[in-house]
Amino acid sequence: MVQPIALYTHGPTPNPVKVAIVLEELGLPWEAKHIEFPTENKSEPYISVNPNGRVPSIEDPNTGVNLFESGAIIEYLIDTYDKEHKLSYTTSPEKYLTQAWLHFQVSGQGPYFGQLSWFMNFHPEVCINHSADRYRNEIKRVTKVVDAHLKKHGKGALVGGKVTYADLAFLPWFRLVPFLMGDWDFKSECPNFAEWFQSLLDREAVKKTLAMDEFQMKR
Ligand SMILES: N[C@@H](CCC(=O)N[C@@H](CS)C(=O)NCC(=O)O)C(=O)O
């Protein structure tokens, strides 16, 4: 029997939500372990699990693997537990394209969305004087990259004809677009993106994860 995998998080912050969605989609038992920010996450024993002092990280008692970085965690969960390839491919080029979209999410979506989110939460004055335009422009650009790809691909998913871990990895940061981008009408400008985004939100595992107490905006 698979024992619960511990997922460290501090509230509804997108990178742990990404991992939680994949855990739910794979039907794995897991538990959220709340860690106080910015204290516990920067000190021992936590930094022995994640030397970078951020969330997420996991401890998997089934294998003894402790891991940090959301992209690496997702790849580990897929390799270890997605034996039926519900969220992944074994065929080429689909397997590698799925990896490519995950790498794009981790390096090209998360950091830009994360930086604008940090300014908006902690230094809103910077957002008003347009210094944050670089991030706003990147958020639009990345959203449009996904929209154009979905239009060209025409299958309602980033790779092949099914939703994979790569589609799901984009969801938590994209969910913040209304908060980060104010009145930007992404539904008109990026209709393929908007349809795909809604179809991800409608998945049972996604709805269950986003409704969890740990991921509510109240902390
Ligand atoms: N590249 C890392 C980014 C992790 C990250 O930035 N996590 C944020 C929350 S979404 C965090 O822990 N922030 C707290 C801090 O910087 O101390 C990943 O994908 O796991």
The ligand as a MOL file (V3000), in Angstrom:
LIG
                    3D

  0  0  0     0  0            999 V3000
M  V30 BEGIN CTAB
M  V30 COUNTS 20 19 0 0 0
M  V30 BEGIN ATOM
M  V30 1 N 11.8080 27.1440 -8.8700 0
M  V30 2 C 11.0940 26.8600 -7.6470 0
M  V30 3 C 10.3930 28.1150 -7.1710 0
M  V30 4 C 9.8550 27.9360 -5.7870 0
M  V30 5 C 9.2910 29.2340 -5.2340 0
M  V30 6 O 9.6490 30.3390 -5.6660 0
M  V30 7 N 8.4020 29.0970 -4.2590 0
M  V30 8 C 7.8250 30.2480 -3.6090 0
M  V30 9 C 6.3230 30.0220 -3.4220 0
M  V30 10 S 5.4480 29.7740 -4.9500 0
M  V30 11 C 8.4360 30.4170 -2.2340 0
M  V30 12 O 8.7340 29.4460 -1.5680 0
M  V30 13 N 8.6120 31.6630 -1.7870 0
M  V30 14 C 9.0860 31.9330 -0.4680 0
M  V30 15 C 10.4730 32.4880 -0.3990 0
M  V30 16 O 10.9900 32.9370 -1.4260 0
M  V30 17 O 11.0230 32.4710 0.6840 0
M  V30 18 C 10.0870 25.7300 -7.8900 0
M  V30 19 O 9.5560 25.6610 -9.0050 0
M  V30 20 O 9.8640 24.9270 -6.9900 0
M  V30 END ATOM
M  V30 BEGIN BOND
M  V30 1 1 1 2
M  V30 2 1 2 3
M  V30 3 1 2 18
M  V30 4 1 3 4
M  V30 5 1 4 5
M  V30 6 2 5 6
M  V30 7 1 5 7
M  V30 8 1 7 8
M  V30 9 1 8 9
M  V30 10 1 8 11
M  V30 11 1 9 10
M  V30 12 2 11 12
M  V30 13 1 11 13
M  V30 14 1 13 14
M  V30 15 1 14 15
M  V30 16 2 15 16
M  V30 17 1 15 17
M  V30 18 2 18 19
M  V30 19 1 18 20
M  V30 END BOND
M  V30 END CTAB
M  END
